[in-house]
Amino acid sequence: MFKKILVATDASEYSRRALITALEFARTYHAEIELLFVTYIREAYWGYNVAYSVLVPQEEIEQGGELAIEATLKGIDVGDVPLKKKVVQGYPATLILEEVENEAIDLVVMGSHGYGPISGSVLGSVSQRVLQKAKCPVLIVK
C-alpha cells in the first residue's frame, strides 16, 4: 500500500512523533522513509531579490539542515527501515509538495504544533497547506 513515506521535519518534538509513527507504517508495509528538512528561505515566499537579504554561506545552511535531521533522529531506533535524509532550501509547503510529486511519495507524515483553527489559519501552517494540496494521503500527528 505505502512504499515511499515522506516525513517532513522541523526538528521539533512533533516531528519526532511523526517519524516514530512513520516508522511503524514503514515496518508494517515494508516501505522506505524519506526524512526531509526544508531550510526556510524568505526569498522563496516573498520573491525578494538576494540583494535585499543577508547572505548566509551555503555551508552553514546545509550544516543547519543536517543538524535538524540528526536532532529528529536522536534516540529513535530506525532499525532496518531504509531511510533517506534530504535537506533542501525554500518555502516548506511548496517544497514538500514538489517532493511528493517528484519522488512518487505514497504517504506524507507530519507533526502538528496544534495551533488550532483560528491561529492556524492566520499563521498559514505548513501542515495545513500540505494537507489541502497533496495528491497522496497526509497523516498529521499531534
C-alpha positions as CSV (number, residue, x, y, z in Angstrom):
1,M,0.0,0.0,0.0
2,F,2.6,2.5,1.1
3,K,6.1,2.1,-0.4
4,K,7.5,5.6,0.0
5,I,6.8,7.7,3.1
6,L,7.8,11.3,3.4
7,V,8.4,12.7,6.9
8,A,8.8,16.4,6.9
9,T,10.7,17.6,9.9
10,D,11.4,20.9,11.7
11,A,13.4,19.1,14.4
12,S,10.6,19.6,16.9
13,E,9.1,17.0,19.3
14,Y,6.1,17.0,17.0
15,S,8.3,15.9,14.1
16,R,9.9,13.3,16.2
17,R,6.5,11.8,17.0
18,A,5.7,11.9,13.2
19,L,8.9,10.0,12.5
20,I,8.0,7.3,15.1
21,T,4.6,6.9,13.6
22,A,6.0,6.7,10.0
23,L,8.5,4.0,11.2
24,E,5.5,1.9,12.4
25,F,3.9,2.3,8.9
26,A,7.2,1.5,7.2
27,R,7.7,-1.7,9.2
28,T,4.1,-2.8,8.5
29,Y,4.2,-2.1,4.8
30,H,7.9,-2.7,4.1
31,A,8.3,0.9,3.0
32,E,11.2,3.3,2.8
33,I,11.2,6.7,4.5
34,E,12.5,10.0,3.2
35,L,13.2,12.4,6.1
36,L,13.0,15.9,4.7
37,F,14.1,19.2,6.2
38,V,13.3,22.4,4.4
39,T,15.5,25.3,5.3
40,Y,13.1,28.2,5.1
41,I,14.4,30.9,2.7
42,R,12.4,34.1,3.0
43,E,13.0,34.9,-0.7
44,A,11.1,31.8,-1.7
45,Y,8.0,33.2,-0.1
46,W,8.2,36.9,-0.7
47,G,10.1,36.9,-4.0
48,Y,12.9,39.1,-2.7
49,N,16.0,39.7,-4.6
50,V,19.1,38.3,-2.9
51,A,20.5,41.9,-2.7
52,Y,17.8,42.7,-0.1
53,S,18.7,40.0,2.3
54,V,21.6,38.9,4.5
55,L,23.6,36.2,2.7
56,V,24.2,33.1,4.7
57,P,27.0,30.8,3.3
58,Q,25.7,27.6,1.7
59,E,27.8,25.5,4.0
60,E,26.0,27.0,7.1
61,I,22.6,26.4,5.6
62,E,23.5,22.8,4.8
63,Q,25.0,22.2,8.2
64,G,21.9,23.6,9.9
65,G,19.7,21.2,7.9
66,E,21.9,18.2,8.8
67,L,21.8,19.2,12.5
68,A,18.0,19.3,12.3
69,I,17.9,15.9,10.7
70,E,20.2,14.5,13.4
71,A,18.1,16.1,16.1
72,T,15.0,14.5,14.7
73,L,16.7,11.1,14.7
74,K,18.3,11.3,18.1
75,G,17.3,8.4,20.3
76,I,14.9,6.9,17.7
77,D,15.6,3.3,16.6
78,V,15.2,3.2,12.8
79,G,16.2,-0.4,12.7
80,D,16.2,-2.0,9.3
81,V,13.9,0.6,7.7
82,P,15.5,2.2,4.7
83,L,15.9,5.9,5.4
84,K,17.0,8.7,3.1
85,K,17.9,12.1,4.5
86,K,17.3,15.2,2.4
87,V,17.9,18.9,3.1
88,V,16.5,21.5,0.7
89,Q,16.0,25.2,0.7
90,G,12.9,27.3,0.0
91,Y,9.3,27.6,1.2
92,P,8.5,24.4,3.2
93,A,4.9,23.7,2.0
94,T,5.9,24.2,-1.7
95,L,9.0,22.0,-1.5
96,I,7.2,19.3,0.4
97,L,4.5,19.2,-2.3
98,E,7.2,19.1,-5.0
99,E,8.9,16.2,-3.3
100,V,5.6,14.3,-3.2
101,E,5.3,14.7,-7.0
102,N,8.9,14.2,-7.9
103,E,9.6,11.2,-5.7
104,A,6.3,9.4,-6.1
105,I,5.5,9.6,-2.4
106,D,2.6,7.4,-1.2
107,L,2.1,8.9,2.3
108,V,3.2,12.2,4.0
109,V,3.6,12.1,7.8
110,M,3.9,15.5,9.5
111,G,3.8,16.7,13.1
112,S,1.3,19.4,14.0
113,H,2.1,22.1,16.5
114,G,-1.6,22.3,17.4
115,Y,-2.2,26.0,16.9
116,G,-5.9,25.4,16.4
117,P,-8.3,26.5,13.6
118,I,-8.0,30.3,14.3
119,S,-4.3,30.9,14.7
120,G,-3.5,28.0,12.3
121,S,-5.4,29.7,9.5
122,V,-3.8,33.1,10.4
123,L,-0.3,31.6,10.6
124,G,-0.9,29.6,7.4
125,S,0.7,26.4,8.8
126,V,2.8,24.2,6.6
127,S,0.9,21.1,7.6
128,Q,-2.5,22.7,6.6
129,R,-1.2,23.7,3.2
130,V,0.3,20.2,2.5
131,L,-2.9,18.6,3.8
132,Q,-5.0,20.7,1.4
133,K,-2.9,20.3,-1.7
134,A,-1.1,16.9,-1.6
135,K,-2.1,14.3,-4.1
136,C,-1.5,11.5,-1.6
137,P,-2.7,10.7,1.9
138,V,-1.3,13.0,4.6
139,L,-1.2,11.9,8.2
140,I,-0.9,14.7,10.8
141,V,0.5,13.5,14.1
142,K,-0.2,15.6,17.3
